[in-house]
Amino acid sequence: MSVRVSASHTEPPPRGAALAGLRRVVAASMAGTVVEWYEFFLYGTAATLVFNHVFFAKGTSDLDAILAAFVTYAVGFAARPIGGVVFGHFGDKYGRKKLLQLSLVLVGATTFLMGCLPTFGQVGYLAPALLVTLRFLQGFAIGGEWGGAVLLVAEHSPSRSRGFWASWPQAAVPLGNALATVVLLVLTSTLSDAAFLSWGWRVAFWLSAVVVLIGYYVRTKITDAPIFLAAQRVAEQEKSDSYSVVEVLKRYPRGVFTAMGLRFGENVLYYLVVTFSITYLKVHVGTDTKVILWWLLVAHAVHFAVIPLAGRLSDRFGRRPVYLVGALAASTWGFFAFPMMDSKHNLVILSAIIIGLVFHAFMYAGQPALMSEMFPTRMRYSGVSLGYQVTSIVAGSLAPIIAVRLLNTYHSSVPIAWYLAGAAAITVVAVFFARETKGADLTDIDLADAASRAARADRKVTV
């Protein structure tokens, strides 16, 4: 697919009503994303702090139960590509907004029910079985959330500043993570360890009902982008049914597989920093839970601030250069970050976590713009969801499990550092295969796709 930069690259920035409308779309996208990632990352934190005590039998070491909890954590990632495929198909057909509202309700309901589950001591192995079922449904809903949320913004954004505006839904992820951290911090600070493990952790999950209602209401106030509505009308006139994953893989395989490669190192880095580091600090370094949560809270705040800045850089210097800086930097993080954590000095440990998330932001911020510019509107939801979510199975879901296993086997962080470096190398290769799309006009991409389809139809008629 050739990406042509049109005159829209020099278009004036949105002003007045247009700017207000764009900000409203950004707020709606972020509101739902904050809610859904609050719930998703609440599970990740609870997997280390709570679920290994509540839902699983204790093994020969503390890491055994944590490893079992991380396996259920991975189930959510396995479900995400399925959610991405299903939501992508119907989102391309019926609209981003409708599917986003559905995903929000589904993830809220499953999270609330997690707070109601019986413990291993009460029902035995039925407890982790129910947890896995709900985790799967939660991951399914999250799989559909990301593509719709970022596309809602990307398709409303001006071509010249799409990297900046589309990075805001990404910034909502650390915001949701910070919200989960705050809730857990308040609960662990006000309750005894026994009370927190008995019932206190459930409160954090029940609060999802409140935040879901807020997010759902905000999302009712926006509409799909004009470019999507135009594409939808064309599809209806042509009676087109080209929304399937097969169609995306057939027509735009380079976009899908490049997106997967771009995602790999970024995804591994993130879950090593925000999930595995909790285990490393608590079990290997011996740090208090409340202290770890405070560190993460500060780091999430920094991450939230840096992501839009990195998005702005991708508009100025290009998607590929900024992404490459992040990938190369990520390859080094494990070699210095874990020794910094071993120092047991608060400021040094906090710096290690923050540096990891800054490196991550250089990759994460530009993803929505870069991936949305790889596909035409008629199959954009399917394309970005497939490329983004499938990688989660072998990257983010396995990262904490692999890291725990390596730590348990070698009692050293060096193998984990090499594992991250290898993941980052995959992303570096993907950056070189990616096309630079800075300033691309989404209408031009649709026109090129239409021309390609017409040419294929002519060839069929000739044959």
Stockholm file with secondary structure:
# STOCKHOLM 1.0

chainA/1-463         MSVRVSASHTEPPPRGAALAGLRRVVAASMAGTVVEWYEFFLYGTAATLVFNHVFFAKGTSDLDAILAAFVTYAVGFAARPIGGVVFGHFGDKYGRKKLLQLSLVLVGATTFLMGCLPTFGQVGYLAPALLVTLRFLQGFAIGGEWGGAVLLVAEHSPSRSRGFWASWPQAAVPLGNALATVVLLVLTSTLSDAAFLSWGWRVAFWLSAVVVLIGYYVRTKITDAPIFLAAQRVAEQEKSDSYSVVEVLKRYPRGVFTAMGLRFGENVLYYLVVTFSITYLKVHVGTDTKVILWWLLVAHAVHFAVIPLAGRLSDRFGRRPVYLVGALAASTWGFFAFPMMDSKHNLVILSAIIIGLVFHAFMYAGQPALMSEMFPTRMRYSGVSLGYQVTSIVAGSLAPIIAVRLLNTYHSSVPIAWYLAGAAAITVVAVFFARETKGADLTDIDLADAASRAARADRKVTV
#=GR chainA/1-463 SS CCCCCCGGGGCCCCCHHHHHHHHHHHHHHHHHHHHHHHHHHHHHHHIIIIIHHHTSCCCSSHHHHHHHHHHHHHHHHHHHHHHHHHHHHHHHHHCHHHHHHHHHHHHHHHHHHHTTCCCHHHHTTHHHHHHHHHHHHHHHHHHHHHHHHHHHHHTTSCGGGHHHHHHHHHHHHHHHHHHHHHHHHHHHHHSCHHHIIIIIHHHHHHTHHHHHHHHHHHHTTCCCCHHHHHHHHHHHHHTCCCCSHHHHHHHCHHHHHHHHHHHHHHHHHHHIIIIIHHHIIIIIICCCHHHHHHHHHHHHHHHHHHHHHHHHHHHHHCHHHHHHHHHHHHHHHHHHHHHHHHTCCHHHHHHHHHHHHHHHHHHHTTHHHHHHTTSCGGGHHHHHHHHHHHHHHHTTTTHHHHHHHHHHHHSSSHHHHHHHHHHHHHHHHHHHHSCCCTTCCHHHHHHHHHHHHHHHHHHHHHC
#=GC SS_cons         CCCCCCGGGGCCCCCHHHHHHHHHHHHHHHHHHHHHHHHHHHHHHHIIIIIHHHTSCCCSSHHHHHHHHHHHHHHHHHHHHHHHHHHHHHHHHHCHHHHHHHHHHHHHHHHHHHTTCCCHHHHTTHHHHHHHHHHHHHHHHHHHHHHHHHHHHHTTSCGGGHHHHHHHHHHHHHHHHHHHHHHHHHHHHHSCHHHIIIIIHHHHHHTHHHHHHHHHHHHTTCCCCHHHHHHHHHHHHHTCCCCSHHHHHHHCHHHHHHHHHHHHHHHHHHHIIIIIHHHIIIIIICCCHHHHHHHHHHHHHHHHHHHHHHHHHHHHHCHHHHHHHHHHHHHHHHHHHHHHHHTCCHHHHHHHHHHHHHHHHHHHTTHHHHHHTTSCGGGHHHHHHHHHHHHHHHTTTTHHHHHHHHHHHHSSSHHHHHHHHHHHHHHHHHHHHSCCCTTCCHHHHHHHHHHHHHHHHHHHHHC
//
